[in-house]
Amino acid sequence: MAGGGGGFNDAQKQYPGKMTIFVFLACLVASSGGLIFGYDIGISGGVTSMDPFLSRFFPTVYAKEREVVETNQYCKFDSELLTLFTSSLYLAALVASLFAGYITKKCGRRVSMLGGGLIFLLGAILNGFAQNVAMLIIGRIFLGIGVGFSNQAVPLYLSEMAPAKMRGMLNISFQLMITIGILAANLINYFTAKISGGWGWRISLGLAAVPAVIMAGGSIFLPDTPNSLVARGREQEARAMLRRIRGTDDVGLEFDDLVAASEATKAIANPWRTLLERRYRPQLAMALLIPTLQQLTGINVVMFYAPVLFKTIGFGGTASLMSAVITGVVNMGATFVSIATVDRLGRRKLLLQGGTQMILAQFVLGTLIAVKFGTSGVADISRPYAIGVVFCICVFVSAFAWSWGPLGWLVPSEIFPLEIRSAAQSAVVVFNMIFTFAIAQIFLMLLCRLKFGLFYFFGAWEVVMTLFVYFFLPETKGIPIEEMDRIWASHWYWKRFVDDGGNRKVELTSRAV
């Protein structure tokens, strides 16, 4: 097999059931957890490009920005304190996700989402009323804890509630909410920057309370997933919930799979240690590489530093915010492409096409900036040239939004067996946040040092990740989540790590049929 698209065709199992209004509404409410992550990504870069915010909390950056235009544009925002403000959230999310996995397993997905929303709300209040940098960073830490809990629980919730044939579409609603949060933040930044008196940044930061209330309030009314109920010994509730969400009484086959998976889970004392076993090597590799490579696309650089990036290459203050709004609209619109096609075309085709488009966009963007700014970082940028730069960024953002953006969360959430699912999803969030933190922390420094070469740096990583998908990622479209282990047994590379014939849960179920 030349590529990594191997799946299994051995009478592929399909559970009875259909999409129900109950499932749709539950997934819609749960996916609102993406709003808090998206809003924060969008709001951070906007407020750090507002002069009143910089002059109050980061006066040295403000002074450097106000210098004459002949200064090196690549380096004027290079500040360790400024990047600490931005990236402290992701470090907090990293630590929180380690605890979130245990809470999600013991108390259910809904409790983790509720707790994440309430903690995020506290962080939004602190940031909105911040009087100094310490208060800002403490608020960001609370925001990060909320993000860690929601990013750990929401993708699992969506994957477990959704029917296998529509799991991709429903799971991507999480990414759609992220893009809506980013767009809302960009629009809010654009208008609050115009408020006279210089206090508009407080509205931008404080309005993070709105998505937090939506998530926390919605979580109160959400049911827990049948998988989680079975894992906590509430089998009758789980069967009743399964009937309700599938819209049929014929749930015996799927319920037997859930019980078999739960029995396997009970035999495991330490899921983290189990995750390191050889038979789970494919899942471990995906838990590490998919979130890591997702961040190495450079997307968060573009999204939460978009206003700063546009300002760096010569756009004015409000023009840079409007350009960020444009990329936010593209980001949200392109996510609908993924929703419409992911369960029809599959995960691999979208990842391969999106990866190729991102490679081209990054190298063209780097070249445009190299031609105009060179290594000196000094240039005037004309309106047509600026439009060309924005267009390239939009091409890049659209490719990410229908490929690595949503699928970077979807694929990990659907490939883990129940016995390691919470631990493995925590690992996904940990690696995602490690690299989000690292890139956020060093981006402005790298822009100053590598200059236009930074775009080539990310482009090179996009080549690597596209090759990784082609050779090592099997197709997961339409496969029931409790059957997912069998794709590794038929893959040209990963089959060497797993037992012959798939996993033990499939064997348990086959005896029950």
Sequence and secondary structure as in RCSB ss.txt:
>XXXX:A:sequence
MAGGGGGFNDAQKQYPGKMTIFVFLACLVASSGGLIFGYDIGISGGVTSMDPFLSRFFPTVYAKEREVVETNQYC
KFDSELLTLFTSSLYLAALVASLFAGYITKKCGRRVSMLGGGLIFLLGAILNGFAQNVAMLIIGRIFLGIGVGFS
NQAVPLYLSEMAPAKMRGMLNISFQLMITIGILAANLINYFTAKISGGWGWRISLGLAAVPAVIMAGGSIFLPDT
PNSLVARGREQEARAMLRRIRGTDDVGLEFDDLVAASEATKAIANPWRTLLERRYRPQLAMALLIPTLQQLTGIN
VVMFYAPVLFKTIGFGGTASLMSAVITGVVNMGATFVSIATVDRLGRRKLLLQGGTQMILAQFVLGTLIAVKFGT
SGVADISRPYAIGVVFCICVFVSAFAWSWGPLGWLVPSEIFPLEIRSAAQSAVVVFNMIFTFAIAQIFLMLLCRL
KFGLFYFFGAWEVVMTLFVYFFLPETKGIPIEEMDRIWASHWYWKRFVDDGGNRKVELTSRAV
>XXXX:A:secstr
  SS     SS    S    HHHHHHHHHHHTHHHHHHHHHHHHHHHTT HHHHHHH HHHHHHHTS TTS GGG
TT  HHHHHHHHHHHHHHHHHHHHHHHHHHHH HHHHHHHHHHHHHHHHHHHHT  SHHHHHHHHHHHHHHHHHH
HHHHHHHHHHHS GGGHHHHHHHHHHHHHHHHHHHHHHHHHHTT TTS HHHHHHHTTHHHHHHHHHHHHH    
HHHHHHTT HHHHHHHHHHHHTSS  HHHHHHHHHHHHHHHT S HHHHHTSGGGHHHHHHHHHHHHHHHTT HH
HHHHSHHHHHHHTT  HHHHHHHHHHHHHHHHHHHHHHHHHHHHH HHHHHHHHHHHHHHHHHHHHHHHHHHHTT
TT     HHHHHHHHHHHHHHHHHHHTTHHHHHHHHHHHHS HHHHHHHHHHHHHHHHHHHHHHHHHHHHHHHHH
TTHHHHHHHHHHHHHHHHHHHH    TT  GGGTTHHHHTSTTGGGTS TTS HHHHHHHHH 
